[in-house]
């Protein structure tokens, strides 16, 4: 008999292999050395393996952990401060963002990452500045990290309509240096569990010279570029004023797109621009809930897929969609696209589950490690309890209903167990590598401080939320 670290046995497994969801009945996996050592029928596993730990889970579904392709975890400390308003950045975020310290960013990251893990996310696709604290927490608790370090030259201040962004090359150098430092410190640690990406904030936020340097540096380090792209009229106006072109055609003229380019949002992209990006090998991360809340728009992910491109899902940030929960993201992606295209068959449940697992792994370039349950891949796995009101009853014939119920009725609390590289992070809804109580206490203390300091500017701006406060609507 082969000795292994763990056997996980279940009646229902969704492997995400093939072109569908890869369903297997009465199967299980053997986990050894952090990797999936075998996928086989239950009895075969028991006969051929001796395990230190056996997880017998007949009332749970085994599947790959969710992959979140784009997050701003440091904004977790600002959850709920900028909803239901037109000018999200300047009217909603600005008073609070101005008071968010380095300590606040790290605490926000802890809050967001803990929430994501409890909801079944095993890969954190983070993006932001001042990221050492987030990287340390990712390293400490054992979750997988795909971290983009933000690079920016546009001076962060209020701009009048039609005013071109002012660039500060010194700021660009500082943020690029942070990216390089964190790459050297964290990239590839623990057998590649943490990957560092270059994160130019957007083509309007950095100069052509900086973008060209980033491309060279990323190629030298064999890593990817993760960039906000075609985010709306603001970006389009800046690009037209500076270069006389929109973002995608301009970047394409530089030869910027290939399989190592990940475009985030594409909110304002035309069908032709989407097809051009796909033809060059670029990938897309879709943040349906956040863009829906902030812009009231459904990004063109369907066009991207119809053109043959790879699309993954991301939760973005807590002041946008309010949560880091990939089940929520799958549900809203499916529903919003059905509404946009007036077609109930658009973005079916099985497709959005793949977009949160194996297709997201392909977008991020980590499909050789995670995203599906296959021998040789890292054991990034979750168990989802079936004895939940939101998932009952279970049908297995003449059709299976777990995948539709996971997308349209689950909430995240059904996730029972979470592991990354065979290490248990959550077991029976109990976190094993982080302290939720401590995170919540620290977050509330910092939120009280931020709120008090933000109050004068909040009242001076006198935006929609200030109006709601006066009218007792918040």
C-alpha positions as CSV (number, residue, x, y, z in Angstrom):
1,X,0.0,0.0,0.0
2,X,1.1,3.5,-0.7
3,X,1.5,5.8,2.2
4,X,0.0,9.3,1.7
5,X,-0.9,12.3,3.9
6,X,-4.6,12.3,3.3
7,X,-7.5,10.6,1.6
8,X,-10.7,12.6,0.8
9,X,-13.6,10.5,0.0
10,X,-17.0,11.7,-1.2
11,X,-20.1,10.7,-3.2
12,X,-19.9,13.8,-5.5
13,X,-16.8,15.3,-7.0
14,X,-16.5,18.1,-9.7
15,X,-13.0,18.0,-11.1
16,X,-13.4,20.7,-13.8
17,X,-11.5,18.5,-16.3
18,X,-12.6,18.2,-19.9
19,X,-14.9,20.8,-21.4
20,X,-17.6,20.6,-18.7
21,X,-17.5,20.2,-14.9
22,X,-15.9,16.8,-14.8
23,X,-18.3,15.0,-12.5
24,X,-17.3,11.8,-10.7
25,X,-19.5,9.8,-8.4
26,X,-18.2,7.8,-5.4
27,X,-14.7,8.9,-5.9
28,X,-12.0,10.6,-3.9
29,X,-8.4,11.9,-4.0
30,X,-5.2,11.0,-2.3
31,X,-3.1,14.0,-1.2
32,X,0.6,13.6,-0.5
33,X,3.3,16.3,-0.2
34,X,0.8,19.0,-1.0
35,X,-0.1,17.5,-4.3
36,X,-2.9,15.3,-5.7
37,X,-1.4,11.8,-5.8
38,X,-4.4,9.9,-7.1
39,X,-8.0,10.4,-8.3
40,X,-9.9,7.1,-8.1
41,X,-13.0,5.4,-7.0
42,X,-13.5,5.4,-3.3
43,X,-12.9,1.6,-2.7
44,X,-9.8,1.6,-4.9
45,X,-8.3,4.5,-2.9
46,X,-8.9,2.7,0.4
47,X,-7.4,-0.6,-0.9
48,X,-4.3,1.0,-2.4
49,X,-3.4,3.7,0.1
50,X,-2.6,4.1,3.8
51,X,-3.3,7.6,4.9
52,X,-2.4,9.6,8.1
53,X,-5.8,11.3,7.8
54,X,-9.0,10.2,6.1
55,X,-11.7,12.7,5.4
56,X,-14.9,10.8,4.8
57,X,-17.4,13.3,3.4
58,X,-20.4,11.6,1.9
59,X,-22.6,14.7,2.4
60,X,-20.2,17.1,0.9
61,X,-19.0,18.0,-2.6
62,X,-15.3,18.0,-3.4
63,X,-14.1,20.5,-6.0
64,X,-11.2,22.8,-6.8
65,X,-10.8,25.9,-4.7
66,X,-12.1,29.1,-6.2
67,X,-9.6,31.4,-7.9
68,X,-10.2,35.2,-7.5
69,X,-8.5,36.8,-10.5
70,X,-8.7,40.5,-9.4
71,X,-9.0,42.0,-5.9
72,X,-8.0,45.1,-4.0
73,X,-7.8,43.6,-0.6
74,X,-6.3,46.7,1.0
75,X,-9.7,48.4,0.4
76,X,-11.4,45.9,2.7
77,X,-11.1,48.5,5.5
78,X,-13.4,50.8,3.5
79,X,-16.3,48.3,2.9
80,X,-19.6,50.0,2.1
81,X,-18.5,53.7,2.0
82,X,-19.1,54.4,-1.7
83,X,-22.2,52.6,-2.9
84,X,-25.2,54.0,-4.9
85,X,-23.5,57.1,-6.3
86,X,-22.4,58.3,-9.7
87,X,-19.0,59.7,-8.9
88,X,-17.6,56.6,-7.0
89,X,-14.0,57.7,-6.8
90,X,-14.2,61.5,-6.0
91,X,-17.5,61.7,-4.2
92,X,-17.5,58.3,-2.4
93,X,-14.0,57.0,-1.9
94,X,-11.9,60.2,-1.7
95,X,-12.6,61.3,2.0
96,X,-12.0,57.8,3.3
97,X,-9.1,56.9,1.0
98,X,-7.2,60.0,2.1
99,X,-7.2,58.6,5.6
100,X,-6.2,55.0,4.8
101,X,-2.8,54.4,6.3
102,X,-0.4,51.6,5.6
103,X,-1.7,49.9,8.8
104,X,-5.2,50.3,7.4
105,X,-4.3,48.8,4.1
106,X,-2.8,45.7,5.8
107,X,-5.8,45.3,8.1
108,X,-8.1,45.7,5.1
109,X,-6.1,42.9,3.3
110,X,-6.4,40.6,6.3
111,X,-10.2,41.2,6.5
112,X,-10.7,40.7,2.7
113,X,-8.5,37.6,2.5
114,X,-10.0,36.0,5.5
115,X,-13.5,36.6,4.1
116,X,-12.5,35.1,0.7
117,X,-10.9,32.0,2.2
118,X,-14.0,31.3,4.4
119,X,-16.0,31.5,1.2
120,X,-13.8,28.9,-0.6
121,X,-11.2,31.1,-2.4
122,X,-7.8,29.4,-2.5
123,X,-6.0,31.8,-4.8
124,X,-6.0,35.5,-4.0
125,X,-5.5,37.7,-7.1
126,X,-4.5,40.9,-5.3
127,X,-3.7,44.3,-6.8
128,X,-2.6,47.5,-5.1
129,X,0.2,49.5,-3.6
130,X,2.0,49.2,-0.2
131,X,1.6,45.4,-0.6
132,X,4.2,44.0,1.7
133,X,1.7,43.5,4.5
134,X,-0.8,41.7,2.3
135,X,2.0,39.5,0.9
136,X,3.2,38.6,4.5
137,X,-0.4,37.6,5.5
138,X,-0.8,35.5,2.4
139,X,2.5,33.8,3.2
140,X,1.7,33.3,6.8
141,X,-1.8,31.8,6.5
142,X,-1.0,29.5,3.6
143,X,-3.3,30.7,0.9
144,X,-2.1,31.0,-2.7
145,X,-1.2,34.5,-3.9
146,X,-1.2,36.0,-7.4
147,X,-0.2,39.6,-6.5
148,X,0.1,42.5,-8.8
149,X,2.0,45.5,-7.5
150,X,0.5,48.8,-8.7
151,X,2.8,51.1,-10.7
152,X,1.5,54.7,-11.2
153,X,2.8,58.1,-12.4
154,X,-0.4,60.1,-12.6
155,X,-0.5,62.5,-9.6
156,X,-3.5,61.6,-7.4
157,X,-5.5,64.9,-7.1
158,X,-8.7,66.4,-8.3
159,X,-8.7,67.2,-12.1
160,X,-11.1,69.5,-13.9
161,X,-13.0,68.1,-16.9
162,X,-10.7,68.0,-19.9
163,X,-7.5,68.4,-17.8
164,X,-4.7,66.1,-18.7
165,X,-3.2,64.0,-15.9
166,X,0.1,65.3,-14.5
167,X,2.8,62.7,-14.4
168,X,5.3,62.4,-11.6
169,X,8.3,60.3,-12.8
170,X,9.6,60.0,-9.3
171,X,6.3,58.4,-8.2
172,X,6.6,56.0,-11.1
173,X,10.1,55.0,-10.0
174,X,9.0,54.5,-6.4
175,X,6.1,52.2,-7.3
176,X,8.2,50.3,-9.8
177,X,10.9,49.8,-7.2
178,X,8.2,48.4,-4.8
179,X,7.2,45.9,-7.4
180,X,10.8,44.8,-8.0
181,X,11.5,44.5,-4.2
182,X,8.4,42.4,-3.6
183,X,9.2,40.3,-6.7
184,X,12.6,39.5,-5.2
185,X,11.2,38.9,-1.8
186,X,8.1,36.8,-2.5
187,X,8.0,35.5,-6.1
188,X,8.1,31.8,-6.3
189,X,8.3,31.0,-2.6
190,X,6.9,27.8,-1.2
191,X,7.1,26.1,-4.5
192,X,5.5,28.9,-6.4
193,X,2.6,29.4,-4.1
194,X,3.1,33.2,-4.4
195,X,3.5,34.9,-7.7
196,X,4.3,38.6,-8.2
197,X,3.0,40.4,-11.3
198,X,3.6,43.9,-12.7
199,X,0.6,46.0,-12.2
200,X,0.6,49.3,-14.2
201,X,-2.6,50.9,-12.9
202,X,-3.9,51.7,-16.4
203,X,-2.6,53.0,-19.7
204,X,-3.7,56.5,-18.7
205,X,-1.9,56.4,-15.4
206,X,1.6,55.6,-16.6
207,X,3.7,57.0,-19.4
208,X,4.6,55.2,-22.6
209,X,8.2,55.0,-21.5
210,X,7.2,53.4,-18.2
211,X,4.9,50.9,-19.9
212,X,7.8,49.9,-22.2
213,X,10.1,49.4,-19.3
214,X,7.5,47.3,-17.5
215,X,7.1,45.0,-20.5
216,X,10.9,44.4,-20.7
217,X,11.1,43.8,-16.9
218,X,8.2,41.4,-17.0
219,X,9.6,39.4,-19.9
220,X,13.0,39.2,-18.2
221,X,11.4,37.8,-15.0
222,X,9.0,35.5,-16.9
223,X,5.9,37.0,-15.1
224,X,2.7,38.7,-16.3
225,X,1.3,42.2,-16.7
226,X,-2.0,42.8,-14.9
227,X,-3.6,46.1,-15.9
228,X,-7.0,47.9,-15.7
229,X,-8.1,48.6,-19.3
230,X,-10.9,50.5,-21.0
231,X,-12.5,51.5,-17.7
232,X,-14.8,54.2,-19.2
233,X,-15.1,57.7,-20.5
234,X,-12.4,59.1,-18.1
235,X,-9.7,56.8,-19.5
236,X,-10.9,57.2,-23.0
237,X,-10.7,61.0,-22.8
238,X,-7.2,60.9,-21.3
239,X,-5.9,58.6,-24.0
240,X,-7.5,60.6,-26.8
241,X,-6.0,63.9,-25.4
242,X,-2.6,62.4,-24.9
243,X,-2.2,60.0,-27.8
244,X,-5.2,60.6,-30.1
245,X,-6.2,56.9,-29.7
246,X,-8.2,54.7,-27.4
247,X,-6.4,52.4,-25.0
248,X,-6.6,49.0,-26.9
249,X,-5.6,50.3,-30.3
250,X,-2.8,52.4,-28.8
251,X,-1.4,49.5,-26.8
252,X,-1.7,47.2,-29.8
253,X,0.3,49.7,-31.9
254,X,3.1,49.2,-29.3
255,X,2.9,45.4,-29.7
256,X,1.8,45.2,-26.0
257,X,-0.6,42.3,-26.1
258,X,0.2,38.6,-25.8
259,X,-0.6,35.7,-23.6
260,X,1.2,37.4,-20.7
261,X,-1.2,40.4,-20.7
262,X,-4.2,40.3,-18.4
263,X,-6.7,43.1,-19.0
264,X,-9.1,44.0,-16.1
265,X,-12.7,45.1,-16.6
266,X,-12.7,46.2,-20.3
267,X,-15.9,48.1,-19.3
268,X,-15.9,50.5,-22.3
269,X,-14.2,48.2,-24.9
270,X,-15.9,47.9,-28.3
271,X,-16.5,44.5,-29.9
272,X,-13.7,45.2,-32.5
273,X,-11.3,46.1,-29.7
274,X,-12.2,43.0,-27.8
275,X,-11.6,40.8,-30.8
276,X,-8.2,42.5,-31.5
277,X,-7.1,41.9,-27.9
278,X,-8.1,38.2,-28.1
279,X,-6.4,37.8,-31.5
280,X,-3.1,38.9,-29.8
281,X,-3.5,36.3,-27.0
282,X,-4.5,38.7,-24.2
283,X,-6.7,37.5,-21.3
284,X,-9.5,39.2,-19.4
285,X,-10.7,39.2,-15.8
286,X,-14.4,40.2,-15.3
287,X,-15.6,41.8,-12.1
288,X,-19.4,41.8,-12.7
289,X,-20.6,42.8,-9.3
290,X,-18.2,45.7,-8.8
291,X,-18.6,47.2,-12.2
292,X,-22.4,46.7,-11.9
293,X,-22.4,48.7,-8.6
294,X,-19.9,51.4,-9.6
295,X,-20.8,52.0,-13.3
296,X,-24.1,50.3,-13.8
297,X,-22.5,48.4,-16.8
298,X,-22.1,44.8,-17.8
299,X,-18.5,44.4,-19.3
300,X,-18.2,42.5,-22.6
301,X,-17.0,39.1,-21.4
302,X,-19.4,37.3,-23.7
303,X,-17.8,39.0,-26.7
304,X,-14.4,38.1,-25.4
305,X,-15.4,34.4,-25.1
306,X,-17.2,34.4,-28.4
307,X,-13.9,35.6,-30.0
308,X,-12.1,32.6,-28.4
309,X,-10.6,34.4,-25.5
310,X,-10.0,33.3,-21.9
311,X,-12.1,35.1,-19.2
312,X,-11.8,34.6,-15.4
313,X,-13.7,36.2,-12.6
314,X,-12.7,38.7,-9.9
315,X,-14.4,40.2,-6.9
316,X,-12.5,43.6,-7.1
317,X,-12.9,45.6,-3.9
318,X,-15.2,45.9,-0.9
319,X,-16.1,49.6,-1.5
320,X,-17.4,48.4,-4.9
321,X,-19.3,45.1,-4.7
322,X,-19.0,44.9,-0.9
323,X,-17.7,41.4,-0.7
324,X,-15.0,38.9,-1.6
325,X,-17.2,35.9,-2.4
326,X,-16.8,34.0,-5.7
327,X,-20.2,32.4,-5.3
328,X,-21.7,35.9,-5.4
329,X,-19.5,36.7,-8.4
330,X,-20.6,33.7,-10.3
331,X,-24.3,34.4,-9.6
332,X,-24.2,38.0,-10.7
333,X,-22.1,37.2,-13.8
334,X,-24.7,34.7,-14.9
335,X,-27.7,36.9,-14.1
336,X,-26.4,40.2,-15.4
337,X,-25.3,38.7,-18.7
338,X,-28.7,37.0,-19.2
339,X,-30.3,40.4,-18.7
340,X,-27.8,42.3,-21.0
341,X,-28.3,39.8,-23.9
342,X,-31.9,39.0,-23.1
343,X,-31.1,35.4,-23.3
344,X,-31.5,32.9,-20.3
345,X,-29.0,30.5,-21.9
346,X,-26.1,33.1,-21.8
347,X,-23.5,32.4,-19.1
348,X,-25.0,29.1,-17.8
349,X,-24.0,28.0,-14.3
350,X,-21.5,25.4,-15.5
351,X,-19.7,28.1,-17.5
352,X,-19.3,30.6,-14.6
353,X,-18.1,27.8,-12.3
354,X,-15.3,27.1,-14.8
355,X,-14.6,30.9,-15.0
356,X,-14.0,30.8,-11.2
357,X,-11.8,27.7,-11.4
358,X,-9.9,26.2,-14.3
359,X,-10.5,29.1,-16.8
360,X,-9.3,31.6,-14.2
361,X,-6.2,29.5,-13.7
362,X,-5.6,29.7,-17.4
363,X,-6.0,33.4,-17.4
364,X,-3.5,33.8,-14.6
365,X,-1.1,31.3,-16.1
366,X,-1.2,28.8,-13.2
367,X,-3.3,26.0,-14.8
368,X,-0.4,23.6,-14.5
369,X,-0.7,23.9,-10.7
370,X,-4.4,24.5,-9.9
371,X,-7.9,25.0,-11.2
372,X,-8.9,21.3,-11.6
373,X,-8.6,18.1,-9.7
374,X,-5.9,16.1,-11.6
375,X,-2.9,14.0,-10.5
376,X,0.2,16.1,-10.1
377,X,-1.5,19.4,-9.4
378,X,-1.4,21.1,-6.1
379,X,-4.1,20.1,-3.7
380,X,-6.0,23.4,-3.6
381,X,-9.4,21.9,-2.7
382,X,-12.7,22.7,-1.0
383,X,-15.6,20.7,0.4
384,X,-19.1,22.2,0.2
385,X,-21.7,20.8,2.6
386,X,-24.9,19.5,0.9
387,X,-27.1,19.5,4.1
388,X,-27.9,23.2,3.8
389,X,-31.2,24.8,3.1
390,X,-29.7,26.7,0.2
391,X,-28.6,23.5,-1.5
392,X,-31.4,21.1,-0.7
393,X,-32.8,19.0,-2.1
394,X,-30.1,17.3,-4.2
395,X,-31.0,15.7,-7.5
396,X,-28.8,13.3,-9.3
397,X,-31.3,12.1,-11.9
398,X,-32.5,12.6,-14.5
399,X,-30.3,15.6,-14.0
400,X,-27.8,16.9,-11.4
401,X,-28.8,20.2,-9.8
402,X,-25.7,21.0,-7.6
403,X,-24.0,23.3,-10.1
404,X,-27.1,25.5,-10.7
405,X,-27.8,25.6,-6.9
406,X,-24.2,26.5,-6.2
407,X,-24.4,29.5,-8.5
408,X,-27.9,30.7,-8.0
409,X,-28.7,29.9,-4.3
410,X,-25.5,29.2,-2.3
411,X,-24.1,32.1,-0.2
412,X,-20.6,30.9,0.8
413,X,-21.4,29.7,4.3
414,X,-21.9,26.2,2.7
415,X,-18.1,25.9,2.3
416,X,-17.0,23.5,5.0
417,X,-13.3,22.8,4.4
418,X,-10.6,24.7,2.5
419,X,-7.0,23.5,1.8
420,X,-4.1,24.9,-0.2
421,X,-1.2,22.6,-1.2
422,X,-2.7,20.0,1.1
423,X,-2.6,22.2,4.1
424,X,-6.0,22.8,5.9
425,X,-6.8,26.5,6.2
426,X,-10.4,25.9,7.3
427,X,-12.0,22.8,8.7
428,X,-15.7,22.4,9.5
429,X,-16.1,26.2,9.1
430,X,-13.3,26.8,11.7
431,X,-10.3,28.8,10.5
432,X,-7.0,27.1,11.4
433,X,-4.4,29.6,10.2
434,X,-5.9,33.0,11.1
435,X,-7.9,34.6,13.9
436,X,-11.2,36.2,12.7
437,X,-11.9,37.8,16.1
438,X,-8.5,39.5,16.1
439,X,-9.0,40.8,12.5
440,X,-12.5,42.1,13.3
441,X,-11.3,43.9,16.4
442,X,-8.5,45.6,14.6
443,X,-10.6,46.5,11.6
444,X,-13.3,48.2,13.8
445,X,-10.6,50.2,15.7
446,X,-9.1,51.5,12.4
447,X,-12.5,52.1,10.8
448,X,-13.5,54.3,13.8
449,X,-10.3,56.3,13.3
450,X,-10.7,56.6,9.5
451,X,-14.3,57.7,9.9
452,X,-13.5,60.4,12.4
453,X,-10.7,61.8,10.2
454,X,-12.7,61.6,7.0
455,X,-15.8,63.4,8.3
456,X,-14.8,67.0,7.5
457,X,-14.0,66.2,3.8
458,X,-17.1,64.0,3.6
459,X,-19.3,66.9,4.7
460,X,-17.5,69.4,2.5
461,X,-18.0,67.2,-0.6
462,X,-21.6,66.8,0.4
463,X,-22.3,64.0,-2.0
464,X,-25.2,61.5,-2.2
465,X,-24.2,59.6,0.9
466,X,-24.1,62.9,2.9
467,X,-27.6,63.6,1.6
468,X,-28.7,60.1,2.7
469,X,-27.3,60.7,6.1
470,X,-29.3,63.9,6.5
471,X,-32.4,62.1,5.3
472,X,-32.0,59.1,7.7
473,X,-31.5,56.7,4.7
474,X,-28.3,55.1,5.9
